[in-house]
Amino acid sequence: MYEKFARDYEKAITDNIYNGHLERPSLFAMLPELAGKSVLDLGCGPGLYAEYLINQGATVTAIDASREMVEIVKEKLGDNVRTYTQDLSRGLPAEKEATYDVIICPLTVHYIEDVGLLFGDVKRLLKQGGEFIFSTHHPMVDFEVSPSGNYFQKELITEEWDTVGHPVEVSFYRRSLTEWFESLAAADLCVTHLSEGKPSERMKSVCAESYKKLSTTPNFIFFKCEVR
Ligand SMILES: C[S@@+](CC[C@H](N)C(=O)[O-])C[C@H]1O[C@@H](n2cnc3c(N)ncnc32)[C@H](O)[C@@H]1O
């Protein structure tokens, strides 16, 4: 989806219900003041977050495994962003320690089987007092499609999503809430704020039915962490 259909994905998530009216506004609400800050955007996709961060006055590095996504970010943001491809499951070997005030990773960690190396590098790259903010699927939502029926067992799930207007197979890892906290704690990252997301007010007029559903049922989960 993120390589072959990168451009369709960009179009699809720019103003859709789940990304545009739920995920991004919920994560934006957890961000600190960004003017003059150095921010690392992990799993940057087509750069909607990077664009927002730059507009808030941040200096941004945006990284993604997909060459096509990085190409879109370059086309869109040019010299305003430092961007390159990197598989985050291999960590962030090109980045120097204590470089960033804020590291974000929206909707990407569930594509990584073992987040140990990545979370360790997040800790290494954060300046003192820096914050790591990421979002992922809500564990209870993914548990509904668990092949094993064992909530506590990490497992690979494959589904067909219609995000880009036709079915595309997507695979991701489902983990328990306990496992997320344990992985963060192992990297000395301490959760300071947890959110289960909140639809934007505008969603009400765009789609009242979705607003009702997403105001009463969790879909994503958001973590804000600091180095312990
Ligand atoms: C759901 S999209 C989210 C994009 C962006 N963060 C946003 O919210 O608009 C997930 C992104 O993670 C990237 N991704 C998936 N696995 C990755 C990996 N192992 N390393 C780096 N990026 C990865 C995909 O290429 C895709 O751009």
The ligand as an ORCA input file, in Angstrom:
! r2SCAN-3c Opt
* xyz 0 1
  C      -0.257      4.395      8.010
  S       1.079      5.156      7.212
  C       1.255      6.592      8.236
  C       1.928      7.740      7.542
  C       2.040      9.018      8.376
  N       2.729      8.783      9.627
  C       0.687      9.606      8.634
  O       0.124      9.325      9.689
  O       0.187     10.326      7.770
  C       2.417      4.161      7.731
  C       3.768      4.568      7.162
  O       4.768      3.759      7.782
  C       5.720      3.400      6.829
  N       6.396      2.183      7.293
  C       5.887      0.954      7.427
  N       6.816      0.100      7.892
  C       7.944      0.826      8.064
  C       9.260      0.516      8.501
  N       9.600     -0.719      8.878
  N      10.174      1.506      8.533
  C       9.843      2.775      8.138
  N       8.619      3.119      7.712
  C       7.679      2.160      7.673
  C       4.920      3.205      5.561
  O       5.733      3.268      4.412
  C       3.901      4.323      5.673
  O       4.347      5.487      5.037
*
